[in-house]
Amino acid sequence: METRITNDFKLKVLIVIAVMMLAVGVSEGFSQTISIYRIHSLFLYNFTKHVKWENADGNFTVGIYGNHEAFTEIRAILSGKKVWGKKLNVVEINTPLDLSTCQIAFIPKSNKKKILDFIDSSDFSDTLLVTEDDMINDGAAISFVYEQSKMKFKISKAKIEEVGLKVSSSLVSIGIAV
């Protein structure tokens, strides 16, 4: 009888250990599926509430340049949302000409020279340029940055107004104004 109790106890301990190991494995797998682009998509969506576009006819479009993973994740989060009463579309940007239909252009990290060439050859009038790297001095209106392991954003009110957009003072105040 005592041997059976001991065996039952050992079995329960093994089950508890297995469940704990499974839980740790699942939580690690879950945390890996939450990418930075999901967080960026929430920022991008919130930016739409604090910036005013004069010429946003038809749909509201967010273009993603040079990163298919970012495009896929951001499209999954933002699809079906509305901005200023308009349907939000997420498209891939492949050339500077693709910007003509975008209210927001998001450029994730990649080859910096490629990004600079893209910025130099593009017309960002009426388009909010958001970058993953700190590229405020290179033409971006908003750039995601990390300070003390926390994601924040730098924002240039002057650059936003230069491309014909209006930005709320509340957005400027929660960002790092430059």
ROZAMI-303987 format. One record per residue (C-alpha): residue number from 1; residue in three letters; chain; x, y, z. Coordinates in Angstrom, 3 decimals, padded with zeros to 6 digits. Example, Ala and Ser with C-alpha at 12.3 -4.5 7.8 and 13.67 -1.06 7.14 Angstrom:
2
SITE  num  residuo  cadena         X         Y         Z
SITE    1      ala       A   012.300  -004.500   007.800
SITE    2      ser       A   013.670  -001.060   007.140
//
This chain:
178
SITE  num  residuo  cadena         X         Y         Z
SITE    1      met       A   000.000   000.000   000.000
SITE    2      glu       A   002.807   002.397   000.940
SITE    3      thr       A   004.564   001.652  -002.372
SITE    4      arg       A   001.406   002.492  -004.281
SITE    5      ile       A   001.051   005.856  -002.476
SITE    6      thr       A   004.684   006.641  -003.210
SITE    7      asn       A   004.248   005.705  -006.889
SITE    8      asp       A   001.070   007.815  -007.118
SITE    9      phe       A   002.890   010.733  -005.518
SITE   10      lys       A   005.834   010.351  -007.937
SITE   11      leu       A   003.426   010.233  -010.868
SITE   12      lys       A   001.695   013.408  -009.689
SITE   13      val       A   005.035   015.167  -009.268
SITE   14      leu       A   006.080   014.122  -012.787
SITE   15      ile       A   002.767   015.373  -014.194
SITE   16      val       A   003.169   018.716  -012.414
SITE   17      ile       A   006.748   019.052  -013.721
SITE   18      ala       A   005.638   018.154  -017.269
SITE   19      val       A   002.791   020.688  -017.146
SITE   20      met       A   005.167   023.375  -015.868
SITE   21      met       A   007.674   022.606  -018.638
SITE   22      leu       A   004.896   022.696  -021.219
SITE   23      ala       A   003.640   026.024  -019.847
SITE   24      val       A   007.122   027.530  -020.037
SITE   25      gly       A   007.559   026.247  -023.589
SITE   26      val       A   004.175   027.607  -024.664
SITE   27      ser       A   004.792   031.008  -023.081
SITE   28      glu       A   008.209   031.264  -024.747
SITE   29      gly       A   006.666   030.347  -028.087
SITE   30      phe       A   003.880   032.864  -027.523
SITE   31      ser       A   006.256   035.681  -026.680
SITE   32      gln       A   008.251   034.978  -029.834
SITE   33      thr       A   005.123   035.327  -031.968
SITE   34      ile       A   004.494   038.844  -030.649
SITE   35      ser       A   006.746   040.817  -032.914
SITE   36      ile       A   007.753   044.428  -032.754
SITE   37      tyr       A   005.646   045.053  -035.852
SITE   38      arg       A   002.470   044.359  -033.897
SITE   39      ile       A   003.474   047.134  -031.517
SITE   40      his       A   004.361   049.400  -034.438
SITE   41      ser       A   000.943   048.783  -035.978
SITE   42      leu       A  -000.744   050.052  -032.804
SITE   43      phe       A   001.429   053.172  -032.839
SITE   44      leu       A   000.690   053.740  -036.532
SITE   45      tyr       A  -003.031   053.428  -035.924
SITE   46      asn       A  -002.867   055.871  -033.021
SITE   47      phe       A  -000.867   058.342  -035.114
SITE   48      thr       A  -003.864   058.493  -037.484
SITE   49      lys       A  -005.972   059.920  -034.672
SITE   50      his       A  -003.589   062.840  -034.101
SITE   51      val       A  -002.603   063.842  -037.636
SITE   52      lys       A  -004.951   065.538  -040.102
SITE   53      trp       A  -004.761   064.873  -043.832
SITE   54      glu       A  -006.438   067.404  -046.102
SITE   55      asn       A  -006.502   065.178  -049.189
SITE   56      ala       A  -007.399   061.730  -047.869
SITE   57      asp       A  -009.946   060.812  -050.548
SITE   58      gly       A  -011.437   057.319  -050.731
SITE   59      asn       A  -009.618   054.828  -048.524
SITE   60      phe       A  -006.926   055.583  -045.977
SITE   61      thr       A  -003.711   053.781  -046.944
SITE   62      val       A  -000.674   052.749  -044.920
SITE   63      gly       A   002.236   051.663  -047.100
SITE   64      ile       A   005.039   049.408  -045.846
SITE   65      tyr       A   008.385   049.517  -047.640
SITE   66      gly       A   011.012   046.800  -047.927
SITE   67      asn       A   009.955   044.261  -045.303
SITE   68      his       A   007.375   041.574  -046.087
SITE   69      glu       A   007.227   040.358  -042.454
SITE   70      ala       A   006.362   043.880  -041.265
SITE   71      phe       A   003.771   044.209  -044.039
SITE   72      thr       A   002.108   040.893  -043.132
SITE   73      glu       A   001.939   041.613  -039.399
SITE   74      ile       A   000.798   045.214  -039.719
SITE   75      arg       A  -001.840   044.301  -042.320
SITE   76      ala       A  -003.171   041.556  -040.021
SITE   77      ile       A  -003.596   044.024  -037.153
SITE   78      leu       A  -004.949   047.007  -039.080
SITE   79      ser       A  -007.223   045.310  -041.624
SITE   80      gly       A  -010.847   046.222  -041.113
SITE   81      lys       A  -010.117   049.333  -039.050
SITE   82      lys       A  -011.425   052.765  -039.984
SITE   83      val       A  -009.591   056.071  -039.988
SITE   84      trp       A  -011.489   059.339  -040.164
SITE   85      gly       A  -014.521   057.317  -041.306
SITE   86      lys       A  -012.600   055.652  -044.136
SITE   87      lys       A  -011.553   052.051  -044.612
SITE   88      leu       A  -007.892   051.479  -043.763
SITE   89      asn       A  -005.818   049.594  -046.333
SITE   90      val       A  -002.281   048.317  -045.843
SITE   91      val       A  -000.181   047.943  -049.001
SITE   92      glu       A   003.394   047.082  -049.846
SITE   93      ile       A   005.444   049.932  -051.269
SITE   94      asn       A   007.949   048.831  -053.884
SITE   95      thr       A   008.803   052.077  -055.665
SITE   96      pro       A   008.677   055.787  -054.818
SITE   97      leu       A   005.666   056.098  -057.148
SITE   98      asp       A   003.668   053.818  -054.820
SITE   99      leu       A   003.655   056.618  -052.243
SITE  100      ser       A   001.143   058.676  -054.179
SITE  101      thr       A  -001.746   056.692  -052.657
SITE  102      cys       A  -000.386   056.474  -049.082
SITE  103      gln       A  -001.267   058.679  -046.150
SITE  104      ile       A   001.368   056.922  -044.013
SITE  105      ala       A   004.590   055.348  -045.288
SITE  106      phe       A   006.314   053.057  -042.774
SITE  107      ile       A   009.898   052.076  -043.469
SITE  108      pro       A   011.184   049.289  -041.194
SITE  109      lys       A   014.865   048.634  -040.595
SITE  110      ser       A   016.844   047.403  -043.543
SITE  111      asn       A   019.749   048.644  -045.566
SITE  112      lys       A   020.138   052.302  -044.517
SITE  113      lys       A   021.537   053.380  -047.902
SITE  114      lys       A   018.548   051.786  -049.639
SITE  115      ile       A   016.203   053.691  -047.322
SITE  116      leu       A   018.035   056.983  -047.852
SITE  117      asp       A   017.903   056.502  -051.623
SITE  118      phe       A   014.176   055.781  -051.363
SITE  119      ile       A   013.573   058.897  -049.243
SITE  120      asp       A   015.639   061.081  -051.578
SITE  121      ser       A   013.725   059.916  -054.655
SITE  122      ser       A   010.241   060.171  -053.139
SITE  123      asp       A   007.650   062.897  -052.861
SITE  124      phe       A   006.187   062.777  -049.371
SITE  125      ser       A   003.661   065.570  -049.830
SITE  126      asp       A   000.583   064.713  -047.769
SITE  127      thr       A   002.309   061.512  -046.565
SITE  128      leu       A   003.489   060.899  -042.996
SITE  129      leu       A   006.895   059.166  -043.140
SITE  130      val       A   007.504   056.879  -040.159
SITE  131      thr       A   010.733   054.905  -039.768
SITE  132      glu       A   011.911   052.173  -037.474
SITE  133      asp       A   015.428   053.592  -037.273
SITE  134      asp       A   016.121   057.073  -035.932
SITE  135      met       A   015.989   058.897  -039.243
SITE  136      ile       A   014.516   062.235  -038.196
SITE  137      asn       A   017.582   064.038  -039.540
SITE  138      asp       A   017.257   062.118  -042.831
SITE  139      gly       A   013.693   063.167  -043.654
SITE  140      ala       A   011.400   061.088  -041.423
SITE  141      ala       A   008.565   062.838  -039.595
SITE  142      ile       A   008.390   060.171  -036.872
SITE  143      ser       A   011.029   057.593  -035.922
SITE  144      phe       A   010.797   054.779  -033.403
SITE  145      val       A   013.685   054.826  -030.923
SITE  146      tyr       A   014.661   052.939  -027.790
SITE  147      glu       A   015.572   054.647  -024.537
SITE  148      gln       A   016.354   052.551  -021.485
SITE  149      ser       A   014.921   049.458  -023.226
SITE  150      lys       A   011.594   051.196  -023.871
SITE  151      met       A   010.236   051.971  -027.294
SITE  152      lys       A   009.425   055.637  -027.828
SITE  153      phe       A   009.214   057.862  -030.852
SITE  154      lys       A   010.882   061.036  -032.013
SITE  155      ile       A   008.613   063.452  -033.792
SITE  156      ser       A   009.336   066.480  -035.953
SITE  157      lys       A   006.371   068.848  -036.024
SITE  158      ala       A   008.192   070.957  -038.615
SITE  159      lys       A   008.652   067.970  -040.964
SITE  160      ile       A   004.995   066.957  -040.570
SITE  161      glu       A   003.838   070.465  -041.434
SITE  162      glu       A   006.358   070.682  -044.290
SITE  163      val       A   004.560   067.844  -046.110
SITE  164      gly       A   001.173   069.543  -045.679
SITE  165      leu       A  -000.168   067.734  -042.615
SITE  166      lys       A  -001.417   069.025  -039.276
SITE  167      val       A  -000.407   067.335  -036.031
SITE  168      ser       A  -002.035   067.641  -032.624
SITE  169      ser       A  -000.003   069.089  -029.798
SITE  170      ser       A  -000.921   066.045  -027.690
SITE  171      leu       A   000.971   063.719  -030.064
SITE  172      val       A   003.984   066.025  -030.072
SITE  173      ser       A   003.918   066.178  -026.262
SITE  174      ile       A   003.993   062.399  -025.770
SITE  175      gly       A   006.803   061.914  -028.282
SITE  176      ile       A   010.346   063.179  -028.140
SITE  177      ala       A   010.011   066.475  -029.999
SITE  178      val       A   012.925   067.447  -032.227
//
